Amino acid sequence: MKFQIVFVLVASSLFSGAAKGAESLGSNFELDEIRVLGQSGKRSAFDSLPSVSKVSGTELDRKRKSTLGETLSREAGVSATFFGPNSSRPVIRGLDGDRVRMLENGVGLLDASSASPDHAVAIDPLLIDSVEILRGPSALLYGSSAVGGVVNVRTNRIAETQLDAGRFDLNPAYNSVDQGKSLGAVARQKLGDFVLHVDASIRSSENYAIPGQARTVAQQAEKPLVPGRQESSGVVGDSANRTSQAAIGISRPFEQGFIGAALSGYLSEYGVVSELGTISDPDKKSVIIDMDRVRLDAAGEWRGLLGLDSVRFKSAYSKYEHSEIEEGEVGTIFRNRGVESRIDAKKGSFVFGAQHQYFRLSAVGGEAYLPTTKNSSIAGFGLWEESYGRLKPSLGLRLDSASVESEASDTFGAGALKSFFAPSASLGMQVALNEPVAGAPSWTIGLNSTYTERAPNYQELFADGAHVATGIFERGNADFTTEKNFGYEASLKVKDKLQEARFSLFLQDFRNYIALSPTGEPEIDNLEVYQFNQVRARLFGAELEYRYRLEEILLSGNWDFDFKVDWVRGLDLTNGGNLPRMVPIRGTLGANYRHALFSAGLEYQRTEGQSLVASNERATRGYNFVNLSGEVPFNTGFGLFKGLVRVNNLFDVEGRNHISFVKEIAPLPGRNIFVGIQAAI
């Protein structure tokens, strides 16, 4: 009931400004986009060599899913953890968790998603304006934990420029695979010198459908059913969801900058996919997470202050809590209270600033595997980037001081304070191989090297207990030192009027890589014992992106084609063998047709099997997905509308995400028909 209450309260504010928005909207109906951090307008992702991808318009509509991880999961070099359809976090080039920095409007999320794969990212992709993905030298601006990359969700709740007119967007949708229904609404209105932003969304879904049995044949043989239970077939239990989100923001743009604030709330109640849910009654929820987050953001910018080009600040306070409910009883309650602030200044080719973060995370209950910890860090950073003809060098430096303090308790014993100093640096060079000539392709190469140190987090230091979600007994190590990494990347880019391509090779060489590995000890409470250890590790791989636009008009429309492939390999150099949960080779081939009256797309996705596995890790088979999409825009006297239809996994193929902790019991969703409307009123 609380979801509907929040939605109705905010929706009433949304509709109050709809009439004025309809009068002045005109024909400016522009879709959201995924773009590269720091780029503006409609520049291509290929304009920046360290970028991952750029998706906009129809392409974003095809990929928007219920979680941020799944929305980005087919971008080159980006995959997702997929702990069912409700909790999925991005993985970049084989790195996840605390090695991928998750931001909301440039400031940390301050949720608990990095602590466990069953903890959802506290953002509904239904309301995001863009997602920015970044790695390379510029990633140091956002944290030493961004060794894998940065994923920044933008909501534009604090407007930086004045509106010409108000606007109201409404987006209802339906998914057949889980009987999912969603509704998102966004209103922006000019109030004198101020800009008011209000948004709200509500989403509900049932257990999702699959083309066969939930558990793999190997899992069924290893853990045969007890009498009275039967294998779940055609559906994955414990995967239903109820989510709502609402926000209000106000800002004051002025000639030299802007200042503003936003308040947002996020509520979610979802089932946690578990083996119990796949071998008993699929309609009975074994474990439920009841999540609640309130966040207050403030931001501002002044141009020309103290002789600087610009000075920008951002700050966010977050109050996060979720309860893990088992068979109707609260088992563990996670709480995270924290604040993160940063200030950036720009002068010519130099960006510099400081960042501070503090949060207190607690896990209370019979199955808490973490002590209460106080986590703080302060950092200074700088990035220099200049152009000298065809050469564009860059240099970055970051100094982090971090501490993690565990509080004393009966369960975890005496408290401890661990402090770390973590310097990081980067050096890059982009070289244009030829002068720009109209009609001729431009060639550019890029070379980047980074040295990063990452302080171990609270979980790697102090975990000690049963981690029920992942099915293991987890132990940390309070004697860890910083994780050190040398990273290298070489890229080649070519671009002309009709085509563009980017090819990248990368290598990450870790000293003291923190890996979670089985110990071989006897099981504790029927759970295998895993220990965090520091090892030497190496990750390397490649990415290729290619896009081509057909110059000729064919069948009365325009055509473009795209191709992506990525590959990553992870090695444990200390013990020999492979790192666990490495993404297999993946490729995507797409064709898109645009007519004056409609557009359509066809996409083929191939995921190879993964046989290069760590000890005690099962190989997975490859699979092929075929996706279709279409959209039809139409204008009415009431507003501009666009009908959207897409079919994912057209042939209802079974696919299992190798890097998922639940791949043995929860395949990816089967055939799904999505129907939605985008309305600008």
C-alpha positions as CSV (number, residue, x, y, z in Angstrom):
1,M,0.0,0.0,0.0
2,K,2.9,2.4,0.8
3,F,4.0,2.3,-2.9
4,Q,0.6,3.5,-4.1
5,I,0.6,6.3,-1.5
6,V,3.9,7.7,-2.5
7,F,3.0,7.5,-6.2
8,V,-0.3,9.3,-5.8
9,L,1.1,12.1,-3.6
10,V,3.8,12.9,-6.2
11,A,1.6,12.3,-9.2
12,S,-0.8,15.0,-8.0
13,S,2.1,17.5,-8.3
14,L,2.9,16.2,-11.8
15,F,-0.5,16.8,-13.3
16,S,-0.7,20.3,-11.9
17,G,1.8,21.5,-14.4
18,A,0.7,19.4,-17.4
19,A,-1.6,21.9,-19.0
20,K,1.0,24.7,-19.3
21,G,3.5,22.1,-20.6
22,A,1.1,21.1,-23.4
23,E,0.6,24.6,-24.5
24,S,4.3,25.3,-25.1
25,L,5.8,22.0,-26.0
26,G,5.7,22.2,-29.7
27,S,7.5,19.4,-31.5
28,N,10.5,19.0,-29.2
29,F,10.0,15.4,-28.3
30,E,13.5,14.0,-27.6
31,L,14.2,10.6,-26.1
32,D,16.6,9.9,-23.3
33,E,20.0,8.5,-24.0
34,I,23.0,6.7,-22.6
35,R,26.1,8.7,-23.3
36,V,29.7,9.0,-22.3
37,L,30.6,10.9,-19.1
38,G,31.7,14.4,-19.8
39,Q,30.3,14.6,-23.3
40,S,27.5,16.9,-24.3
41,G,24.9,17.2,-27.0
42,K,24.7,14.4,-29.5
43,R,28.4,13.6,-29.8
44,S,29.2,10.0,-30.5
45,A,30.8,7.7,-28.0
46,F,33.6,7.2,-30.6
47,D,34.7,10.8,-30.0
48,S,36.3,9.6,-26.8
49,L,38.6,6.6,-26.9
50,P,38.3,5.4,-23.3
51,S,34.5,5.3,-23.6
52,V,32.4,2.2,-23.5
53,S,29.4,3.1,-25.6
54,K,26.6,5.5,-26.4
55,V,23.0,4.5,-26.8
56,S,20.2,6.9,-27.6
57,G,16.6,7.1,-28.8
58,T,15.2,3.8,-30.1
59,E,18.3,1.9,-29.1
60,L,17.8,2.8,-25.5
61,D,14.1,1.9,-25.7
62,R,15.1,-1.5,-26.8
63,K,17.5,-2.0,-23.9
64,R,15.7,-0.4,-21.0
65,K,15.1,-3.1,-18.4
66,S,13.9,-3.2,-14.8
67,T,17.5,-3.0,-13.4
68,L,20.4,-0.8,-14.3
69,G,22.7,-3.8,-14.8
70,E,20.4,-5.5,-17.3
71,T,19.9,-2.2,-19.1
72,L,23.6,-1.9,-19.8
73,S,24.4,-5.6,-20.0
74,R,25.0,-5.8,-23.8
75,E,27.2,-2.7,-24.1
76,A,30.7,-3.5,-25.3
77,G,32.7,-4.5,-22.2
78,V,29.7,-4.3,-19.8
79,S,27.8,-7.2,-18.4
80,A,25.6,-7.7,-15.3
81,T,25.5,-9.8,-12.1
82,F,21.9,-10.9,-12.6
83,F,20.7,-12.2,-9.2
84,G,17.3,-12.6,-10.8
85,P,15.3,-9.8,-12.5
86,N,15.3,-7.5,-9.4
87,S,19.0,-7.1,-8.5
88,S,21.6,-6.7,-11.1
89,R,24.7,-4.5,-11.0
90,P,27.0,-3.6,-13.9
91,V,30.2,-5.5,-14.4
92,I,32.9,-3.8,-16.5
93,R,35.7,-5.8,-18.2
94,G,35.3,-8.6,-15.6
95,L,35.4,-6.3,-12.6
96,D,32.4,-5.7,-10.3
97,G,31.4,-4.9,-6.8
98,D,33.6,-2.2,-5.2
99,R,35.8,-2.0,-8.3
100,V,33.0,-0.3,-10.3
101,R,32.1,3.1,-8.9
102,M,28.3,3.6,-9.0
103,L,27.2,7.3,-8.9
104,E,23.9,9.2,-9.0
105,N,24.4,12.6,-10.5
106,G,28.1,12.5,-9.9
107,V,27.9,11.4,-6.2
108,G,28.0,7.9,-4.7
109,L,24.8,5.8,-4.5
110,L,25.3,5.1,-0.7
111,D,23.2,1.9,-0.8
112,A,24.2,-1.6,-0.1
113,S,24.4,-3.0,-3.6
114,S,28.1,-3.6,-3.5
115,A,27.9,-5.8,-0.3
116,S,26.0,-8.6,-2.0
117,P,24.6,-9.5,-5.4
118,D,21.1,-9.9,-4.1
119,H,21.0,-6.3,-2.9
120,A,19.4,-4.2,-5.6
121,V,20.7,-0.9,-6.9
122,A,18.4,1.7,-5.4
123,I,17.5,3.3,-8.8
124,D,14.6,2.6,-11.2
125,P,15.9,2.9,-14.8
126,L,12.4,4.0,-15.8
127,L,13.1,7.6,-14.6
128,I,16.7,8.1,-15.6
129,D,17.6,10.7,-18.2
130,S,21.0,9.2,-19.1
131,V,23.7,6.8,-17.9
132,E,27.3,7.7,-18.3
133,I,30.1,5.1,-18.5
134,L,33.7,6.0,-18.1
135,R,37.1,4.5,-17.5
136,G,40.7,5.6,-18.2
137,P,42.4,8.7,-16.8
138,S,39.2,10.6,-16.1
139,A,37.9,7.8,-13.9
140,L,40.4,8.9,-11.2
141,L,38.2,12.0,-10.6
142,Y,35.6,9.8,-9.1
143,G,37.5,7.4,-6.8
144,S,40.3,4.9,-6.6
145,S,37.7,2.1,-6.5
146,A,36.9,3.0,-10.1
147,V,39.6,0.7,-11.4
148,G,36.9,-1.1,-13.4
149,G,35.1,2.0,-14.4
150,V,32.4,4.6,-13.5
151,V,28.7,4.2,-14.0
152,N,26.9,7.5,-13.4
153,V,23.1,7.7,-13.5
154,R,21.7,11.2,-14.3
155,T,18.2,12.2,-13.4
156,N,18.4,16.0,-14.1
157,R,16.3,16.7,-11.1
158,I,18.4,19.8,-10.4
159,A,18.1,21.7,-13.7
160,E,21.3,23.6,-14.7
161,T,19.7,25.8,-17.3
162,Q,16.4,27.7,-17.5
163,L,13.5,26.1,-19.4
164,D,11.9,27.7,-22.4
165,A,8.6,25.9,-21.6
166,G,7.2,23.3,-19.2
167,R,7.0,19.7,-20.1
168,F,5.1,16.5,-19.0
169,D,6.2,13.0,-20.0
170,L,4.2,9.8,-19.3
171,N,5.4,6.3,-20.0
172,P,3.1,3.3,-19.3
173,A,4.4,-0.2,-20.3
174,Y,3.7,-3.9,-20.0
175,N,5.9,-7.0,-20.1
176,S,4.5,-10.4,-20.9
177,V,7.3,-12.5,-19.4
178,D,6.4,-11.5,-15.8
179,Q,3.1,-9.8,-16.3
180,G,5.0,-6.6,-15.4
181,K,3.2,-3.3,-15.4
182,S,5.0,0.1,-15.0
183,L,4.2,3.7,-15.2
184,G,6.6,6.6,-15.1
185,A,5.8,10.3,-15.1
186,V,8.1,13.4,-15.2
187,A,7.1,17.1,-15.1
188,R,9.4,20.1,-15.5
189,Q,8.0,23.6,-15.1
190,K,9.3,27.1,-15.1
191,L,8.4,29.0,-11.9
192,G,9.7,32.6,-12.4
193,D,13.4,32.4,-12.1
194,F,13.2,28.8,-10.7
195,V,12.8,25.4,-12.4
196,L,10.6,22.8,-10.7
197,H,11.1,19.0,-11.4
198,V,8.8,16.3,-10.2
199,D,8.9,12.6,-11.1
200,A,7.3,9.4,-10.0
201,S,7.2,5.8,-11.0
202,I,5.5,2.6,-10.0
203,R,6.4,-0.9,-11.1
204,S,5.0,-4.4,-10.3
205,S,5.8,-7.8,-11.7
206,E,5.2,-11.5,-10.9
207,N,7.5,-14.5,-11.1
208,Y,9.2,-14.5,-14.5
209,A,8.7,-17.2,-17.2
210,I,11.5,-19.5,-18.5
211,P,11.6,-22.0,-21.4
212,G,12.4,-25.1,-19.2
213,Q,13.3,-26.1,-15.7
214,A,14.8,-23.6,-13.3
215,R,17.6,-25.8,-12.1
216,T,20.3,-27.2,-14.4
217,V,20.7,-30.9,-14.9
218,A,24.0,-30.9,-13.0
219,Q,22.4,-29.1,-10.1
220,Q,19.5,-31.6,-10.0
221,A,22.0,-34.5,-9.9
222,E,24.1,-32.9,-7.2
223,K,21.2,-32.0,-5.0
224,P,18.3,-34.4,-5.7
225,L,14.9,-33.4,-4.3
226,V,13.5,-34.7,-1.0
227,P,10.2,-36.5,-1.2
228,G,7.2,-34.1,-1.6
229,R,9.0,-31.5,-3.7
230,Q,9.2,-31.1,-7.4
231,E,11.3,-29.2,-9.9
232,S,10.1,-25.7,-10.8
233,S,9.4,-25.6,-14.6
234,G,8.4,-22.7,-16.7
235,V,8.8,-20.1,-14.0
236,V,11.5,-18.9,-11.5
237,G,10.0,-18.6,-8.0
238,D,10.8,-15.7,-5.6
239,S,11.2,-13.2,-8.5
240,A,8.2,-11.0,-8.1
241,N,8.7,-7.2,-7.5
242,R,6.8,-4.1,-6.2
243,T,8.7,-0.9,-6.6
244,S,7.9,2.8,-6.5
245,Q,10.0,5.9,-6.7
246,A,9.3,9.7,-6.4
247,A,11.3,12.9,-6.3
248,I,11.0,16.6,-6.3
249,G,13.7,19.1,-7.2
250,I,14.0,22.8,-7.5
251,S,16.9,24.9,-8.9
252,R,17.7,28.5,-9.7
253,P,19.7,28.8,-12.9
254,F,21.4,32.2,-13.4
255,E,23.9,33.7,-15.9
256,Q,27.0,32.5,-14.1
257,G,25.7,29.0,-13.1
258,F,23.0,27.4,-11.0
259,I,22.1,26.2,-7.5
260,G,19.5,23.7,-6.4
261,A,18.4,20.7,-4.3
262,A,16.3,17.5,-4.8
263,L,14.6,15.1,-2.4
264,S,13.9,11.5,-3.6
265,G,12.4,8.4,-2.2
266,Y,12.7,4.8,-3.3
267,L,10.7,1.8,-2.1
268,S,11.0,-1.8,-3.3
269,E,9.8,-5.2,-2.1
270,Y,11.1,-8.1,-4.1
271,G,11.7,-11.8,-3.9
272,V,15.3,-13.1,-3.7
273,V,15.9,-15.9,-6.1
274,S,16.9,-19.0,-4.1
275,E,17.1,-22.7,-4.6
276,L,14.2,-23.2,-2.2
277,G,12.0,-21.2,-4.4
278,T,12.9,-23.3,-7.5
279,I,12.1,-26.7,-5.9
280,S,9.0,-26.0,-3.9
281,D,5.9,-23.9,-4.5
282,P,7.0,-21.2,-7.0
283,D,4.2,-18.9,-5.8
284,K,5.5,-18.9,-2.2
285,K,8.2,-16.3,-1.5
286,S,11.0,-17.9,0.6
287,V,13.0,-14.7,1.1
288,I,11.8,-11.1,0.6
289,I,13.8,-7.9,0.7
290,D,11.9,-4.8,1.8
291,M,14.0,-1.8,0.8
292,D,13.6,1.9,1.6
293,R,15.9,4.8,0.7
294,V,15.6,8.5,1.1
295,R,18.1,10.8,-0.5
296,L,18.7,14.5,-0.4
297,D,20.9,16.1,-3.1
298,A,22.4,19.6,-3.4
299,A,24.4,20.9,-6.3
300,G,25.6,24.2,-7.7
301,E,28.1,25.8,-10.1
302,W,29.6,29.3,-10.5
303,R,31.5,30.3,-13.6
304,G,34.2,33.0,-13.3
305,L,34.6,32.7,-9.5
306,L,38.0,33.6,-8.2
307,G,39.3,33.7,-11.8
308,L,38.4,30.1,-12.5
309,D,36.5,28.9,-15.5
310,S,34.0,27.1,-13.2
311,V,33.6,25.8,-9.6
312,R,31.1,23.1,-9.1
313,F,29.9,21.3,-5.9
314,K,27.7,18.3,-5.3
315,S,26.6,16.7,-2.1
316,A,24.2,13.9,-1.1
317,Y,22.9,12.5,2.1
318,S,21.3,9.0,2.0
319,K,19.3,7.1,4.5
320,Y,19.1,3.5,3.4
321,E,17.5,0.4,5.0
322,H,16.4,-3.0,3.9
323,S,15.0,-6.0,5.8
324,E,15.5,-9.6,4.7
325,I,12.3,-11.4,5.5
326,E,12.4,-15.2,5.6
327,E,9.1,-17.2,5.8
328,G,7.4,-14.1,7.2
329,E,10.1,-13.4,9.9
330,V,12.7,-10.6,9.7
331,G,16.1,-12.3,9.6
332,T,18.6,-9.4,9.0
333,I,18.3,-5.6,8.7
334,F,20.9,-3.7,6.7
335,R,21.2,0.1,7.4
336,N,23.4,2.6,5.7
337,R,23.5,6.2,6.7
338,G,26.0,8.4,4.8
339,V,27.0,11.5,3.1
340,E,29.3,12.2,0.1
341,S,30.4,15.6,-1.1
342,R,32.8,16.8,-3.8
343,I,34.0,20.1,-5.3
344,D,35.5,20.4,-8.8
345,A,37.2,23.5,-10.2
346,K,38.3,24.0,-13.8
347,K,40.9,26.3,-15.1
348,G,41.8,25.9,-18.8
349,S,43.0,22.4,-19.4
350,F,43.2,21.5,-15.6
351,V,40.4,20.1,-13.4
352,F,41.1,19.6,-9.7
353,G,39.1,19.1,-6.6
354,A,38.4,17.3,-3.4
355,Q,36.0,14.6,-2.3
356,H,34.8,13.3,1.1
357,Q,32.6,10.3,2.0
358,Y,31.3,8.9,5.3
359,F,28.8,6.2,5.9
360,R,27.9,3.8,8.8
361,L,26.7,0.4,7.6
362,S,25.2,-2.1,10.0
363,A,23.7,-5.6,9.6
364,V,21.6,-6.7,12.5
365,G,20.0,-10.1,12.9
366,G,20.5,-13.8,13.3
367,E,22.1,-14.1,9.9
368,A,24.2,-11.0,9.9
369,Y,27.7,-11.8,8.5
370,L,29.1,-8.3,8.8
371,P,29.8,-6.2,11.9
372,T,28.7,-2.5,12.1
373,T,31.3,-0.4,10.4
374,K,32.1,3.3,10.1
375,N,33.7,4.1,6.8
376,S,35.3,7.4,5.8
377,S,37.6,8.7,3.1
378,I,38.9,12.0,1.9
379,A,40.7,12.6,-1.4
380,G,42.2,15.2,-3.6
381,F,42.5,14.8,-7.3
382,G,43.6,16.6,-10.5
383,L,43.4,15.9,-14.2
384,W,45.3,17.8,-17.0
385,E,44.3,17.3,-20.6
386,E,45.6,19.5,-23.5
387,S,45.7,19.5,-27.2
388,Y,48.9,20.1,-29.3
389,G,48.0,19.7,-32.9
390,R,47.3,16.1,-33.5
391,L,48.5,15.1,-30.0
392,K,46.2,15.1,-26.9
393,P,48.1,14.1,-23.7
394,S,46.4,13.7,-20.3
395,L,47.7,13.2,-16.8
396,G,45.8,12.4,-13.7
397,L,46.6,12.1,-10.0
398,R,44.5,11.2,-7.0
399,L,45.4,10.8,-3.3
400,D,43.0,8.9,-1.0
401,S,43.0,8.5,2.7
402,A,40.5,5.9,4.0
403,S,39.6,4.2,7.2
404,V,37.2,1.4,8.2
405,E,36.3,0.9,11.8
406,S,34.4,-2.1,13.1
407,E,32.3,-1.6,16.2
408,A,32.6,-4.1,19.1
409,S,29.8,-6.6,19.4
410,D,29.0,-10.0,21.0
411,T,28.9,-11.6,17.6
412,F,32.1,-10.2,16.1
413,G,34.2,-9.5,19.2
414,A,36.4,-6.4,19.8
415,G,36.3,-3.6,17.3
416,A,39.2,-2.7,15.1
417,L,40.3,0.4,13.1
418,K,42.1,0.0,9.8
419,S,43.5,3.0,7.9
420,F,44.9,3.2,4.4
421,F,46.7,5.6,2.1
422,A,46.0,4.9,-1.6
423,P,47.7,7.0,-4.3
424,S,46.7,6.6,-8.0
425,A,48.0,8.1,-11.2
426,S,47.2,8.0,-14.9
427,L,49.0,8.9,-18.2
428,G,47.3,9.0,-21.6
429,M,48.0,10.1,-25.1
430,Q,45.6,10.4,-28.0
431,V,47.1,10.8,-31.5
432,A,45.2,11.8,-34.7
433,L,47.0,10.0,-37.5
434,N,45.8,12.3,-40.3
435,E,44.5,15.8,-40.7
436,P,40.6,16.1,-41.0
437,V,39.6,16.1,-44.6
438,A,36.0,16.4,-45.8
439,G,34.8,13.0,-47.1
440,A,37.9,11.1,-45.9
441,P,38.1,8.8,-42.8
442,S,39.9,10.1,-39.7
443,W,42.2,7.7,-37.8
444,T,43.1,8.1,-34.1
445,I,45.0,5.9,-31.7
446,G,45.0,6.1,-28.0
447,L,47.4,4.8,-25.3
448,N,46.5,4.9,-21.6
449,S,48.2,3.7,-18.5
450,T,47.1,3.8,-14.9
451,Y,48.3,2.9,-11.5
452,T,45.7,2.6,-8.8
453,E,45.5,1.6,-5.2
454,R,42.2,0.6,-3.7
455,A,41.6,0.3,0.0
456,P,39.9,-2.9,1.1
457,N,36.3,-2.4,2.0
458,Y,34.4,-3.4,5.1
459,Q,33.3,-6.8,3.7
460,E,36.8,-7.9,2.6
461,L,38.2,-6.9,6.0
462,F,35.5,-8.0,8.5
463,A,33.0,-10.5,7.0
464,D,32.6,-13.6,9.2
465,G,29.4,-15.6,8.9
466,A,26.8,-17.2,6.7
467,H,26.1,-15.3,3.5
468,V,22.8,-16.9,2.7
469,A,22.2,-15.1,-0.6
470,T,25.3,-16.5,-2.2
471,G,25.1,-19.8,-0.3
472,I,28.5,-19.6,1.3
473,F,30.1,-19.0,4.7
474,E,32.2,-15.9,4.2
475,R,35.4,-14.8,6.0
476,G,37.3,-11.5,5.6
477,N,40.9,-10.7,6.6
478,A,41.6,-7.6,8.7
479,D,45.4,-7.7,7.8
480,F,44.8,-6.8,4.1
481,T,46.9,-4.1,2.5
482,T,45.8,-1.9,-0.4
483,E,45.0,-3.6,-3.7
484,K,47.5,-2.4,-6.3
485,N,46.9,-2.4,-10.1
486,F,48.8,-1.4,-13.2
487,G,46.4,-0.9,-16.1
488,Y,47.1,-0.5,-19.8
489,E,44.9,0.2,-22.8
490,A,45.5,0.7,-26.5
491,S,42.7,1.9,-28.8
492,L,42.2,2.5,-32.5
493,K,39.4,4.6,-33.9
494,V,38.3,5.3,-37.4
495,K,35.4,7.5,-38.4
496,D,33.9,9.0,-41.6
497,K,30.6,10.1,-42.9
498,L,28.9,6.7,-43.0
499,Q,30.8,4.5,-40.6
500,E,32.8,4.5,-37.4
501,A,34.7,1.8,-35.5
502,R,36.6,1.4,-32.3
503,F,39.0,-1.4,-31.3
504,S,40.5,-1.7,-27.8
505,L,43.0,-4.0,-26.1
506,F,43.4,-3.8,-22.3
507,L,45.4,-5.4,-19.5
508,Q,45.0,-5.1,-15.8
509,D,47.9,-6.4,-13.7
510,F,47.0,-6.7,-10.0
511,R,49.2,-7.0,-7.0
512,N,47.3,-8.0,-3.8
513,Y,44.1,-8.6,-5.8
514,I,41.4,-9.4,-3.2
515,A,39.6,-12.6,-4.3
516,L,36.9,-14.7,-2.6
517,S,37.9,-18.4,-2.9
518,P,36.9,-21.7,-1.3
519,T,39.1,-23.0,1.6
520,G,38.3,-26.7,1.4
521,E,37.3,-26.8,5.1
522,P,34.3,-28.8,6.2
523,E,31.0,-27.1,5.6
524,I,29.5,-24.8,8.3
525,D,25.8,-25.1,8.6
526,N,25.7,-26.8,5.2
527,L,27.5,-23.9,3.6
528,E,30.9,-24.1,1.9
529,V,33.5,-22.0,3.5
530,Y,35.0,-19.1,1.5
531,Q,37.9,-16.8,2.4
532,F,38.9,-13.4,1.0
533,N,42.6,-13.7,0.0
534,Q,45.1,-11.4,-1.7
535,V,46.6,-12.9,-4.8
536,R,48.4,-11.8,-8.0
537,A,45.9,-11.6,-10.8
538,R,45.8,-10.5,-14.4
539,L,42.8,-9.6,-16.5
540,F,43.1,-8.9,-20.3
541,G,40.8,-8.7,-23.2
542,A,39.5,-6.9,-26.3
543,E,36.5,-4.9,-27.5
544,L,35.3,-4.1,-31.0
545,E,32.5,-1.8,-32.0
546,Y,31.5,-1.0,-35.6
547,R,28.6,1.0,-37.0
548,Y,27.6,1.6,-40.7
549,R,24.9,3.7,-42.2
550,L,23.6,2.9,-45.7
551,E,23.8,6.0,-47.8
552,E,21.2,4.9,-50.3
553,I,17.4,4.9,-49.5
554,L,16.2,1.3,-49.6
555,L,12.5,0.4,-49.3
556,S,11.7,4.0,-48.8
557,G,13.8,4.3,-45.6
558,N,17.2,4.6,-44.0
559,W,19.3,1.7,-42.8
560,D,22.1,1.4,-40.3
561,F,24.0,-1.7,-39.0
562,D,26.1,-2.2,-35.9
563,F,28.3,-5.0,-34.6
564,K,29.9,-5.4,-31.2
565,V,32.1,-8.1,-29.7
566,D,33.9,-8.3,-26.4
567,W,36.2,-10.8,-24.6
568,V,37.9,-10.9,-21.2
569,R,40.1,-13.4,-19.5
570,G,41.1,-13.5,-15.8
571,L,44.0,-15.4,-14.3
572,D,45.0,-16.2,-10.7
573,L,48.8,-16.0,-10.9
574,T,49.3,-17.0,-7.3
575,N,47.5,-20.3,-7.3
576,G,47.4,-21.0,-11.1
577,G,44.2,-21.3,-13.0
578,N,41.3,-18.9,-13.7
579,L,39.6,-16.2,-11.8
580,P,35.9,-17.1,-11.1
581,R,32.9,-15.7,-12.9
582,M,34.6,-14.3,-16.0
583,V,32.4,-13.1,-18.9
584,P,32.6,-15.4,-22.0
585,I,33.0,-14.0,-25.5
586,R,29.9,-12.1,-26.6
587,G,28.8,-10.6,-29.9
588,T,25.9,-8.6,-31.1
589,L,24.8,-7.9,-34.7
590,G,21.9,-5.4,-35.3
591,A,20.0,-3.9,-38.3
592,N,17.8,-0.9,-38.0
593,Y,15.3,0.6,-40.5
594,R,13.8,4.1,-40.2
595,H,10.8,5.2,-42.3
596,A,8.9,8.4,-42.0
597,L,6.0,6.5,-40.4
598,F,7.7,4.0,-38.3
599,S,11.1,2.3,-37.4
600,A,12.0,-1.3,-36.8
601,G,15.1,-3.2,-35.6
602,L,16.4,-6.8,-35.6
603,E,19.2,-7.9,-33.3
604,Y,21.1,-11.1,-32.9
605,Q,23.0,-11.8,-29.7
606,R,25.5,-14.6,-29.3
607,T,27.0,-15.6,-26.0
608,E,29.7,-18.3,-26.1
609,G,30.0,-21.0,-23.5
610,Q,32.5,-20.5,-20.7
611,S,34.8,-23.4,-20.0
612,L,37.7,-21.4,-18.6
613,V,36.5,-21.7,-15.0
614,A,38.0,-21.5,-11.5
615,S,38.1,-24.5,-9.2
616,N,34.6,-25.6,-8.0
617,E,33.0,-23.5,-10.7
618,R,30.8,-25.1,-13.4
619,A,31.1,-24.3,-17.0
620,T,28.1,-22.9,-18.9
621,R,26.8,-23.4,-22.4
622,G,26.5,-20.8,-25.0
623,Y,23.2,-19.4,-26.3
624,N,21.6,-17.2,-29.0
625,F,19.0,-14.6,-28.5
626,V,17.1,-12.8,-31.3
627,N,15.3,-9.6,-30.5
628,L,12.8,-7.5,-32.5
629,S,11.7,-3.9,-31.9
630,G,9.5,-1.3,-33.5
631,E,8.1,2.2,-32.8
632,V,5.4,4.3,-34.4
633,P,5.2,8.1,-33.6
634,F,2.0,10.0,-33.9
635,N,0.9,13.5,-33.2
636,T,-2.4,14.5,-31.7
637,G,-3.9,17.7,-30.5
638,F,-3.3,16.5,-27.0
639,G,0.4,15.9,-27.4
640,L,3.1,13.8,-29.1
641,F,3.0,10.0,-28.7
642,K,5.2,7.1,-29.6
643,G,4.0,3.5,-29.5
644,L,6.8,1.0,-28.7
645,V,6.9,-2.8,-29.2
646,R,9.8,-5.1,-28.7
647,V,10.2,-8.9,-28.5
648,N,13.2,-10.2,-26.5
649,N,14.4,-13.7,-26.8
650,L,12.1,-14.3,-29.8
651,F,12.6,-18.1,-29.9
652,D,12.3,-18.7,-26.2
653,V,15.9,-20.0,-25.8
654,E,17.4,-21.0,-22.4
655,G,20.4,-18.9,-21.5
656,R,22.4,-18.8,-18.3
657,N,24.5,-15.8,-17.3
658,H,27.9,-17.3,-16.3
659,I,28.9,-14.5,-13.9
660,S,25.6,-14.8,-12.0
661,F,25.6,-16.5,-8.5
662,V,22.3,-18.0,-9.3
663,K,23.0,-19.4,-12.8
664,E,22.5,-23.0,-11.7
665,I,18.9,-22.2,-10.5
666,A,17.7,-19.2,-12.5
667,P,18.2,-18.9,-16.3
668,L,17.6,-15.6,-18.0
669,P,14.0,-14.7,-18.9
670,G,12.2,-16.5,-21.7
671,R,10.4,-14.8,-24.6
672,N,9.1,-11.4,-23.6
673,I,6.7,-9.1,-25.4
674,F,7.0,-5.5,-24.3
675,V,4.4,-2.9,-25.2
676,G,4.7,0.7,-24.1
677,I,3.8,4.3,-24.9
678,Q,5.9,7.4,-24.6
679,A,3.8,10.6,-24.3
680,A,5.0,14.2,-24.3
681,I,1.9,16.2,-23.3
